[in-house]
Amino acid sequence: MMVLISSAAAAVAPQDFIIKPSN
């Protein structure tokens, strides 16, 4: 279960950081 969550987060994290690297 954690693998799926981690995979999804890893796929969305890069875009989120690029959009708003404030966090």
HELIX and SHEET records of a PDB file:
HELIX    1   1 MET A    2  ILE A   19  1                                  18    
END                                                                             
